Amino acid sequence: MQHAVVFGAGMVGSVIAEDLLQSGFRVTIADKSTSALGRIAERSNGKIAIKETDCSDQGAIATLASEADIVFGALPSWLGLGALETVINCGKSYCDISFMSEDPRKFDALAKEKGVTCIVDFGVAPGMSHLLCAHASYLLDTCERLDIVVGGLPIERNWPWEYKAPFSPRDVIEEYIRPARFVEHGKIVTREALSECVLMDLPGVGTLEAFNSDGLRTLCDTLDVPFMKERTLRYPGHTELMRVLRAGGFFANEPITVGDQQISPIDVTAKILIDGWKYEQGEADLTVMRVEAEGTLGEEQVLLYWDLLDYYDAEKDQSSMARTTAFPATAMGRMLADGTIDMPGVHPPETFGCEEKIVARLLAELEERDIQFAKTIESIR
């Protein structure tokens, strides 16, 4: 029985651990939160081993990673890069969903030297979004445009935020302040985050707003497509509220003096939003995404797209965002573990878009877990 170690016991990490257990792995999950670990131990009837661990301590990461056959990362963004380097140095293959701001490919040469395969950013978006973009580019004779729209939302809208987050609020705030990189006419351009907000009608959801966000990441330089962009979806009104907070300085990193203390406004805001954006036990959410490609097949101009609309799993008490993020990672991890994927280096999701067997197995495993990417192709001329 292979041993999988999961770093991060939040909503996504816990679902990764549970899915691996169901797949026949011996699973250990590590986090500093005793309450999160206790919940996992209870849900698994003690079948998932728990380790109270400071995941910012690279020595602790190394100790646990060294005991594993395969390692999974579900840590906050600011811990992702350090954990990746440590796991590589331990000589272990890694599947990670941490939305780190740094480029993880900086450790590609190290991973090749150690002979380990690391798949990064493999959740829903980034993750499935990037793989499907690459797959569309592979399927079409020419690909002229790629467009991703994606969002995770509570089904019940509540004032004032009209939003909740299944992971660290700090990571969400970073999305609201980091400039968005797009590709236009084959060149990388930047737009202000939260800018160019437009309304979109999506089947099964209704009207949402879409704003510019920095979700393309590695796609900016891995795919040769002249126009690419990614936008985040929220309920109407949320974007303007976030723009007000940003303009008011609530997302600023520079410390300010309050009394005799130096305090970073973004840290205070994130601390407040931990409660304001926290999902209650059993609270239902949804994940909606469209990955759209325009190009040619033969002499025909076509639109090729995949739609995802997923909901909270009440029977298993698993949020949609956790499911749609965790299951792509576990599917790829199983392919690492059984040798289907053996490509030393650090690879973003789009690496595998032209690998038909990997794409087919990934989509099949997701369908087994009731996550379906509905594919449509339409002639537009």
Number of C-alpha atoms within 10 A of each C-alpha: 8 12 17 25 27 28 29 27 28 21 19 26 25 28 24 29 29 20 19 23 18 10 12 11 21 19 25 21 27 25 23 16 15 15 11 18 23 15 13 24 17 11 15 14 9 11 15 22 16 21 17 14 18 16 21 16 12 16 13 14 22 18 13 21 27 17 15 21 18 24 28 30 26 28 27 19 18 16 18 24 19 17 25 28 18 19 27 27 17 19 19 22 29 29 29 29 27 25 25 19 16 12 12 21 16 12 17 19 13 18 25 16 14 17 17 23 23 30 27 27 26 30 28 25 24 26 23 26 27 29 25 26 30 26 20 25 24 15 16 19 14 16 26 18 20 24 19 24 23 22 20 25 22 25 17 11 12 10 7 10 16 19 21 22 20 21 20 18 23 20 18 14 18 17 20 24 18 16 18 24 23 26 22 15 12 16 13 14 13 15 15 16 23 25 18 12 17 13 15 14 10 14 10 8 12 10 15 18 20 24 21 26 27 24 24 22 20 18 24 21 13 12 17 15 24 17 20 26 21 26 26 25 27 21 19 16 13 18 22 13 13 18 16 11 13 17 11 10 13 18 23 17 12 11 13 12 9 9 7 6 9 11 15 17 17 20 17 12 18 20 14 12 18 17 13 15 19 16 18 9 9 14 15 19 24 21 25 22 23 21 24 23 28 24 23 19 15 10 8 13 17 19 21 23 22 20 19 18 20 21 22 22 16 12 7 10 14 22 28 26 26 24 28 32 27 26 24 23 29 26 24 23 27 18 16 21 20 10 10 13 16 15 17 19 21 25 20 23 24 24 17 19 21 17 14 12 11 17 18 11 14 20 17 15 18 19 12 9 13 14 20 18 20 11 13 11 13 12 13 11 8
